[in-house]
């Protein structure tokens, strides 16, 4: 079959690398892709939110399955766009409806959904400029640190964790009255801070049954020891050591199953990935956030650990055979170290030539921000995700760090303490 993957990051390269291995894969297209995806499929210069051009392409190339990588087209309703078009309806699109995508597209919707279905999460309230003073009162009722979240999509920058109560009130005002994060912060969710260790659990669902993918933990801060500014992710490990079979059974019982059943009870169509951003509070899992797609760089450690045919699983979602498909996972640990451009996540320069990749045979290299300009060059803040396997976290990390030293580009930076807290 012919497949189209939407997106251009390390997540999409990991998907493309895996799907290209399937015996069911005929032609593989990635829109818009990067230098790495171009090595396993054909890149297509189409914007992920240009639904009209996507329609023309999938019909012309007889695409049978579309896998949506990033959240924005899902929140913008690409699933509904396909379902409402008689020519596209028969094409499998992996991703939720616009209603389902609100689990990520609206923090307020997600929290209300969790409340309706008794899913454990932090205490919260939502505020706009109309009830700003009530927001101040709610902040007064909390203990530091204070967590403020823009309701809508804010490119991963809409969450603030503040130690000072006056700073929290000033930021709330800036978000709702001065559009600090644009329209995304016209409503702000304020919630109590939960103290614990974060982890991510992923499921793939056809809306009826589901399969639990490997757990992972990523590292967002740019500096070692989880210091400095938030980034899109500096590395990840899978599985998370404390998330043993018994812990995952608790997550399934208290969080995953109620989420799937809740979506069904509210007649919300959901056929795709659900990312459960969790925090482990004294052995009790609680939901920090939902994402309606796989994370990045978590995908780069989760997908390589799947030893069965991913495309076969995806095919089953719209063919009514998903529950019968096998999901097989290696027992080895996987560790990803992200190479980033100097200055990231603030200002940085693109177009730096990358060398040393051709000699690597102990790690998988997933391109995140690259372009092929006669040679491979940097084209983003996060440049390469280096994933290695090992019998332990440390042995996997050791291989990724050895690879990191062999690859060069001007301004290269990476964290040397991924997994330090495990």
C-alpha positions as CSV (number, residue, x, y, z in Angstrom):
1,X,0.0,0.0,0.0
2,X,1.0,3.7,-0.4
3,X,1.4,5.7,2.8
4,X,1.7,9.4,3.5
5,X,3.2,10.6,6.8
6,X,2.6,14.3,7.7
7,X,5.3,16.1,9.6
8,X,9.0,17.0,9.4
9,X,10.7,16.0,12.7
10,X,12.4,13.2,14.5
11,X,9.0,11.6,15.3
12,X,8.1,11.4,11.6
13,X,11.6,10.0,10.7
14,X,11.1,7.3,13.3
15,X,7.7,6.5,11.9
16,X,9.0,6.5,8.3
17,X,12.0,4.3,9.3
18,X,9.7,1.7,10.9
19,X,7.0,1.7,8.2
20,X,9.5,1.4,5.4
21,X,10.5,-2.0,6.8
22,X,7.0,-3.4,6.4
23,X,6.4,-5.9,3.6
24,X,3.0,-4.1,3.1
25,X,4.7,-0.8,2.3
26,X,4.8,0.0,-1.5
27,X,5.4,3.7,-1.7
28,X,6.1,5.9,1.3
29,X,5.7,9.7,1.2
30,X,6.5,12.2,3.9
31,X,5.2,15.8,3.8
32,X,7.2,17.9,4.1
33,X,9.9,15.6,5.7
34,X,13.6,16.2,6.2
35,X,16.9,14.9,5.0
36,X,16.5,11.7,7.0
37,X,13.0,10.9,5.8
38,X,14.2,11.4,2.3
39,X,16.5,8.4,2.8
40,X,13.7,6.0,3.5
41,X,10.8,7.5,1.5
42,X,10.0,10.4,-0.9
43,X,9.6,13.9,0.6
44,X,6.8,16.0,-0.7
45,X,6.7,19.8,-0.3
46,X,3.2,20.1,1.2
47,X,2.3,22.0,4.4
48,X,0.7,19.8,7.0
49,X,-2.3,22.2,7.3
50,X,-2.9,22.5,3.6
51,X,-5.7,20.1,3.5
52,X,-6.7,20.9,-0.1
53,X,-3.2,20.0,-1.4
54,X,-3.1,16.9,0.8
55,X,-6.3,15.8,-0.8
56,X,-5.0,16.3,-4.4
57,X,-1.8,14.4,-3.5
58,X,-3.4,11.4,-1.9
59,X,-5.8,11.0,-4.7
60,X,-3.2,11.4,-7.4
61,X,-0.8,8.9,-5.7
62,X,-3.4,6.4,-4.6
63,X,-2.5,6.8,-1.0
64,X,-4.4,4.3,1.2
65,X,-3.2,5.4,4.7
66,X,-2.3,8.8,6.2
67,X,-0.4,9.0,9.5
68,X,-0.5,12.4,11.1
69,X,2.6,13.3,13.1
70,X,2.0,16.7,14.7
71,X,-1.0,18.0,16.7
72,X,-1.9,21.1,14.7
73,X,-3.6,19.4,11.7
74,X,-5.5,17.1,14.1
75,X,-6.8,20.1,16.1
76,X,-7.6,21.8,12.8
77,X,-9.8,18.9,11.8
78,X,-8.0,16.9,9.2
79,X,-9.8,13.7,10.3
80,X,-13.2,15.3,9.8
81,X,-12.0,16.8,6.5
82,X,-11.3,13.3,5.2
83,X,-14.6,11.9,6.6
84,X,-16.7,14.6,5.0
85,X,-15.3,14.1,1.5
86,X,-16.7,11.1,-0.4
87,X,-13.4,10.7,-2.3
88,X,-11.3,10.6,0.9
89,X,-13.6,8.7,3.2
90,X,-12.2,5.3,2.3
91,X,-8.6,6.4,3.1
92,X,-7.4,5.4,6.6
93,X,-6.3,8.5,8.5
94,X,-4.5,7.8,11.8
95,X,-5.6,10.5,14.2
96,X,-8.6,11.6,16.2
97,X,-11.5,13.7,15.1
98,X,-11.5,17.4,15.9
99,X,-13.6,16.7,19.0
100,X,-11.1,14.1,20.2
101,X,-8.2,16.4,19.4
102,X,-9.5,18.8,22.0
103,X,-7.9,16.6,24.6
104,X,-4.7,18.4,23.5
105,X,-6.2,21.5,21.8
106,X,-7.9,22.7,25.0
107,X,-6.4,22.2,28.5
108,X,-9.8,23.2,29.9
109,X,-11.7,20.6,27.9
110,X,-9.1,18.0,28.9
111,X,-9.5,18.8,32.6
112,X,-13.3,18.8,32.4
113,X,-13.1,15.4,30.6
114,X,-11.0,14.0,33.4
115,X,-13.4,15.3,36.0
116,X,-16.4,13.8,34.2
117,X,-14.7,10.3,34.1
118,X,-13.0,10.3,37.5
119,X,-9.5,10.3,36.0
120,X,-6.9,11.3,38.6
121,X,-5.4,14.7,38.0
122,X,-4.4,18.0,39.8
123,X,-7.0,20.3,41.3
124,X,-7.7,23.2,38.9
125,X,-9.8,26.1,37.8
126,X,-10.0,28.0,34.4
127,X,-10.1,31.8,34.1
128,X,-10.5,34.5,31.4
129,X,-10.1,38.3,31.6
130,X,-13.7,38.5,32.7
131,X,-13.0,36.7,36.0
132,X,-9.4,37.7,36.5
133,X,-9.9,38.6,40.2
134,X,-11.3,35.1,40.9
135,X,-8.1,33.8,39.3
136,X,-6.1,35.9,41.8
137,X,-8.1,34.4,44.6
138,X,-7.5,30.8,43.4
139,X,-3.8,31.5,43.3
140,X,-4.0,32.7,46.9
141,X,-5.6,29.3,47.8
142,X,-2.6,27.3,46.4
143,X,0.9,26.7,47.6
144,X,4.0,27.5,45.5
145,X,5.0,26.6,42.9
146,X,2.1,27.9,40.8
147,X,1.2,26.2,37.5
148,X,-0.4,28.3,34.7
149,X,-1.4,26.7,31.4
150,X,-2.6,28.5,28.2
151,X,-5.8,26.7,27.2
152,X,-5.0,26.4,23.5
153,X,-2.0,25.2,21.5
154,X,1.0,27.5,22.1
155,X,3.8,25.6,20.4
156,X,4.9,23.9,23.6
157,X,5.5,27.3,25.3
158,X,2.2,27.9,27.1
159,X,3.0,26.3,30.5
160,X,4.5,28.4,33.3
161,X,5.7,27.1,36.6
162,X,6.4,30.0,39.0
163,X,7.7,30.1,42.6
164,X,6.6,33.6,43.4
165,X,2.9,34.4,44.0
166,X,3.1,37.9,42.6
167,X,4.9,36.6,39.5
168,X,2.0,34.1,39.1
169,X,-0.6,36.9,39.3
170,X,1.3,39.1,36.9
171,X,1.7,36.3,34.4
172,X,-2.0,35.4,34.6
173,X,-2.8,39.0,33.8
174,X,-0.4,39.1,30.9
175,X,-1.8,35.8,29.5
176,X,-5.5,36.7,29.6
177,X,-5.4,40.5,29.0
178,X,-2.3,41.0,27.0
179,X,-2.4,37.9,24.8
180,X,1.0,36.7,26.0
181,X,0.5,33.4,24.0
182,X,-1.9,34.9,21.5
183,X,-5.5,33.5,21.4
184,X,-4.2,30.3,23.1
185,X,-4.1,32.1,26.4
186,X,-7.5,33.9,26.3
187,X,-8.4,31.2,28.8
188,X,-5.9,30.0,31.3
189,X,-6.0,26.9,33.5
190,X,-4.4,27.2,36.9
191,X,-3.7,24.0,38.8
192,X,-2.0,22.8,41.9
193,X,1.6,21.7,41.5
194,X,2.1,17.9,41.8
195,X,5.5,16.8,43.1
196,X,6.8,13.6,41.7
197,X,8.6,11.9,38.7
198,X,7.1,12.4,35.3
199,X,6.7,9.7,32.7
200,X,4.8,9.2,29.4
201,X,2.6,6.2,28.5
202,X,1.2,5.8,25.0
203,X,-1.6,3.8,23.5
204,X,-2.8,3.2,20.0
205,X,-6.6,2.7,19.7
206,X,-9.3,2.1,17.1
207,X,-11.8,3.7,19.4
208,X,-13.0,0.4,20.8
209,X,-9.9,-1.6,21.8
210,X,-6.4,-0.3,22.5
211,X,-2.8,-1.5,22.8
212,X,-0.3,-0.1,25.3
213,X,3.0,1.0,23.8
214,X,6.3,1.2,25.8
215,X,6.6,3.8,28.5
216,X,9.1,6.6,28.2
217,X,10.6,9.6,30.0
218,X,11.8,12.7,28.2
219,X,14.0,15.6,29.4
220,X,12.7,19.1,28.5
221,X,15.2,21.4,30.1
222,X,18.1,22.5,28.1
223,X,20.6,22.4,30.9
224,X,22.0,19.4,32.9
225,X,20.2,18.6,36.1
226,X,17.0,19.8,34.5
227,X,18.0,23.4,34.6
228,X,17.5,26.3,32.1
229,X,14.8,26.9,29.6
230,X,12.2,24.4,28.4
231,X,12.9,22.8,25.0
232,X,11.1,20.5,22.7
233,X,13.0,17.7,24.4
234,X,16.7,16.9,24.9
235,X,16.5,13.2,25.1
236,X,14.5,10.2,26.3
237,X,14.7,6.7,27.7
238,X,12.4,3.7,27.5
239,X,11.1,1.9,29.4
240,X,10.9,3.8,32.7
241,X,12.3,1.5,35.4
242,X,9.7,2.1,38.1
243,X,6.8,1.7,35.6
244,X,6.8,-2.1,36.0
245,X,3.9,-4.4,35.0
246,X,2.0,-3.7,38.2
247,X,2.4,0.1,37.8
248,X,1.2,0.0,34.2
249,X,-1.8,-2.2,35.2
250,X,-2.7,0.6,37.7
251,X,-2.3,3.2,34.9
252,X,-4.5,1.1,32.7
253,X,-7.2,0.6,35.3
254,X,-7.4,4.2,36.6
255,X,-6.4,6.2,33.5
256,X,-6.3,4.5,30.2
257,X,-9.5,2.4,30.3
258,X,-11.6,5.3,31.7
259,X,-10.2,7.6,29.0
260,X,-11.2,5.2,26.2
261,X,-14.6,4.5,27.7
262,X,-15.1,8.2,28.3
263,X,-14.5,8.9,24.6
264,X,-16.9,6.2,23.6
265,X,-19.6,7.4,26.0
266,X,-19.4,10.9,24.6
267,X,-19.5,9.6,21.0
268,X,-16.1,11.1,20.2
269,X,-14.4,9.4,17.3
270,X,-10.8,8.5,18.2
271,X,-8.6,6.4,16.0
272,X,-4.9,7.0,16.7
273,X,-2.4,7.6,19.4
274,X,-3.0,8.9,22.9
275,X,-0.1,10.3,24.8
276,X,-0.7,10.2,28.6
277,X,1.7,12.7,30.3
278,X,1.7,11.3,33.8
279,X,3.3,12.1,37.1
280,X,4.1,9.5,39.7
281,X,3.1,10.9,43.1
282,X,4.2,8.5,45.8
283,X,3.3,5.5,43.7
284,X,0.0,7.0,42.4
285,X,-0.2,8.0,38.7
286,X,-2.0,11.2,37.9
287,X,-2.5,12.9,34.5
288,X,-0.7,16.1,33.8
289,X,-1.8,16.4,30.2
290,X,-3.0,14.5,27.2
291,X,-1.4,14.7,23.7
292,X,-3.3,13.4,20.7
293,X,-0.2,12.1,18.9
294,X,3.1,10.6,19.8
295,X,5.7,12.8,21.5
296,X,9.1,13.9,20.3
297,X,11.7,12.6,21.2
298,X,9.7,9.9,22.9
299,X,8.8,8.4,19.6
300,X,12.5,7.9,18.8
301,X,12.8,5.5,21.8
302,X,9.3,3.9,21.7
303,X,8.9,3.0,18.1
304,X,12.4,1.3,17.7
305,X,11.4,-1.0,20.7
306,X,8.4,-2.3,18.8
307,X,9.6,-5.5,17.0
308,X,6.3,-6.3,15.2
309,X,5.1,-4.7,12.0
310,X,3.8,-1.2,12.9
311,X,2.0,-0.8,9.5
312,X,0.1,-4.0,10.1
313,X,-1.2,-2.5,13.3
314,X,-2.1,0.8,11.7
315,X,-3.9,-1.1,8.8
316,X,-6.1,-2.8,11.4
317,X,-7.5,0.4,12.8
318,X,-9.9,1.0,9.9
319,X,-10.2,-2.6,8.8
320,X,-11.9,-3.8,11.9
321,X,-9.0,-6.2,12.7
322,X,-6.9,-4.0,15.1
323,X,-7.7,-6.0,18.3
324,X,-6.4,-9.2,16.6
325,X,-3.0,-7.7,15.6
326,X,0.1,-8.5,17.6
327,X,2.2,-5.9,19.4
328,X,5.7,-7.2,20.2
329,X,8.2,-5.2,22.2
330,X,11.9,-5.9,22.9
331,X,13.0,-6.1,26.5
332,X,16.1,-4.0,25.8
333,X,16.3,-0.4,27.0
334,X,16.5,2.4,24.4
335,X,18.1,5.8,25.0
336,X,17.9,8.9,22.8
337,X,20.3,11.8,23.1
338,X,19.3,14.9,21.1
339,X,22.0,17.0,19.3
340,X,20.8,20.6,19.1
341,X,22.0,23.9,17.5
342,X,24.1,26.2,19.6
343,X,21.8,28.8,21.3
344,X,18.7,26.6,21.2
345,X,16.0,27.1,22.5
346,X,16.7,30.8,21.9
347,X,18.3,32.2,18.7
348,X,20.4,29.8,16.6
349,X,21.8,29.6,13.1
350,X,20.8,27.0,10.4
351,X,22.8,25.7,7.5
352,X,25.7,24.2,9.4
353,X,27.2,21.2,7.6
354,X,26.9,17.9,9.5
355,X,29.7,15.3,9.3
356,X,30.5,11.9,10.8
357,X,27.1,10.2,10.4
358,X,28.3,7.8,7.6
359,X,30.5,5.9,10.0
360,X,27.8,5.2,12.7
361,X,26.7,1.6,13.1
362,X,25.9,1.3,16.8
363,X,23.0,3.8,17.0
364,X,20.0,4.8,15.0
365,X,20.1,8.4,13.7
366,X,16.7,10.1,13.4
367,X,16.8,13.5,11.7
368,X,14.8,16.2,13.5
369,X,15.9,19.5,11.9
370,X,17.9,18.8,8.8
371,X,17.9,19.5,5.1
372,X,19.7,18.0,2.1
373,X,21.4,20.9,0.3
374,X,23.9,18.9,-1.6
375,X,25.1,17.7,1.8
376,X,23.3,17.3,5.1
377,X,22.9,20.6,7.0
378,X,21.2,21.8,10.1
379,X,17.7,23.2,9.7
380,X,16.3,23.6,13.2
381,X,17.0,23.9,16.9
382,X,16.8,20.2,17.5
383,X,19.0,18.6,14.8
384,X,19.5,14.8,15.3
385,X,18.1,12.2,17.7
386,X,20.6,9.4,18.5
387,X,19.0,6.2,19.7
388,X,20.8,3.2,21.0
389,X,19.8,-0.1,22.7
390,X,21.3,-1.8,25.7
391,X,20.6,-4.3,28.5
392,X,20.5,-1.3,30.9
393,X,19.8,2.4,30.6
394,X,23.5,3.2,31.1
395,X,24.7,0.8,28.4
396,X,22.2,2.3,25.9
397,X,23.2,5.8,26.9
398,X,26.9,5.0,26.6
399,X,26.4,4.1,22.9
400,X,24.4,7.2,22.2
401,X,27.0,9.4,23.8
402,X,29.8,7.7,21.8
403,X,27.8,8.4,18.7
404,X,27.3,12.1,19.8
405,X,31.0,12.5,19.9
406,X,31.5,11.2,16.4
407,X,29.0,13.5,14.8
408,X,30.1,17.2,14.2
409,X,28.5,20.4,13.2
410,X,29.3,24.0,14.3
411,X,27.7,24.9,17.6
412,X,26.7,21.3,18.5
413,X,25.3,20.9,22.0
414,X,23.8,18.0,23.9
415,X,22.9,17.1,27.5
416,X,25.3,14.6,29.1
417,X,23.0,13.5,31.9
418,X,19.9,12.0,30.2
419,X,18.5,9.4,32.6
420,X,20.3,11.0,35.6
421,X,17.2,10.8,37.8
422,X,16.5,7.1,37.2
